[in-house]
Amino acid sequence: MSAVFGRHCALLGTLTCALFAALPAQADSLTINLDQARLLKIPERTTTVVIGNPLIADATLQGGGLMVVTGKGYGATNLLALDRDGRVVMSKTVEVHGPAPDNVVTVYRGIIRETWNCAPECQPRNTLGDGAPYFGDTLAQITARNGAAQGGAAAPAAGPPGGR
């Protein structure tokens, strides 16, 4: 029995080695925090960048052989850099994690989550996964403020997010 088992293991090892030899090199991993950007050096011949899931990450080619990769949503996706002939010159897995824990406080009101940035005072922070009323109220205030700053309508007076 052990001789048969040993032969299967040897065969499996040979097949595994052959399969891994046929595959391209393992893709590097790039870890980014949500709502953060990272600069990445890309091969000179890169002409096109493809992101597997643009809801998770975004990439923009810059001059000087650089690319800016931004975390848009939680999860993992892939990033491919292609040359003019459509050949893959770089392949990476992009992993997007939650916001950096420094100065971030998460408050639970029952099952409703709120995220606050406390540096040095606590201010509302929109984060994926926050409760809808809190997220919506905070987003409305941010949108109104940005509109006012761009010369739009005056920002309406509003209380704190969630009606508190």
N, C-alpha and C positions, 0 to 999 in steps of 0.2 A: 504494500500500500504506500509506504513512504517513498519507494523508488518511483512509482507512478506520479505521486505528488511532486517529487523533486523534478521530474522531467517536465511537468506542466509549469512549474515555477521558472525553470530555465527557459522554456519556450515563451512564456509570458514576458520574462525579462528581455529577451531578444526582440519580441514584437514591440514592446514598449520603447526600447531604444530606437528601433527603426522608425516608429511613429514620431517620436520627438525629434529625430534627426531630419525628418521630412518637413516639420513645421517651421515657420519663421521664428526668429528669436522672440522670447517672451516680451510683450509690450511693457514699457516702463509705466510706472504709476505716478500720477500727479495729484496731490491732495490740496484742495482749496477749501476755505471756509465760505459759507453762504454769504453772498453780497460782498465778496472780496475779489480782487484781481491779482493775478500773478503774471510776471513777465517770463517768457520762455524763449530760449534761443532755438532757432529752427535751421534746418539745412539750407544752404544757399540756393539750391535749385527749386525750392518750394514755390509753387504758383497757386495752389488751391489748398484750402483747409476745410475739412468736413468734420462736423460734430454729429455723433450718432443721435443724441437726443438734445435738441436745443432748449428744452425746458429745464435741463440739469446744468448745462454749461454753454458758454458762448465764447467764440474765439475771433479775434480780429488781427489780420496781418498788419505789421508796422514796418517802417523802413529799418535798415540796418540789421536785417535778419532776426527780427524780434516778432513775437506774437503776444497779445494780451489775452489771457484766458480768465473768464469771470464765472464764479459760481452763481447759478441762477435758482437751483432747486436741489433738494436732498437727493442723493443717490449716486450712481456711477454710470458713466457712459464712455464712449471711446472718441478719440481724436485722431484723425488721419491727415498727414501732410502729403500732398501729391506733387510730382513734378509735372512739367509741360506735357509729357507723354502719358500721364495718368498712372505712373508707377508710385507705389507707396515709398516715401523716403523717411517717414517717421510715423510711428504708431504708439499711442499712449492711452492708458486708461485714466480717466479723470474721475476722481472721487470727491464729491462735495459733502462736507460735514456741516453741522450746525455752527452758529456763530461762535467766535472765540469766547471762551468762558470768562475772560478778564472783564470785570465790571458789568457782566450780564446777570440779571436776576430774573428768575422765572417764578411767577405767582400763580397759584391755582385757586380759583374760586369755584369750589365743587369740581366739576370736570372741565370748566372753562379755563384755558391757559392764557396768561398775559406775559409778555416779555418786556423787561425794562432795562435800559442802559443806565447804569449808576456810576458815572465818572465825571465829576465828583457828586453831582446831584442826580437823582433818579428821574429819567425822562422816558416816555413811551417809546417803544421800538417795535416796528412791524416785523414780525418773523413768521415764516411759514409754520402753520400749526397752531397759531394763536386763535382764540375764540372769535367767531365772526363779528359780534357786536364791537368788541375791542379793536380788532383789526380794521373793520370798516370805519369806525369813528376816527381812529388814528390816521388812516389813509385819507379820509376826507379832509382832516385838518392839514395834512402835509400838502395835498393837492391844492386846497384853497390858498395856503400860504405861498406856494410856488407860483400860482396864478397871479396873486397880488404882486409878487416880486417881479414878474415879467410884464407888469403893467396892465394886468387884467382887472377884473372886478375886485373890490376890496374884500379882504378875508373876513368872513363873518365871525362875530364873537362866539366862541364855543367853550363849553366847559371841558373838563378832562375826559379822556376816552371812556366809553362805557357809561357815561352819565354820572360819574362820581364827582 
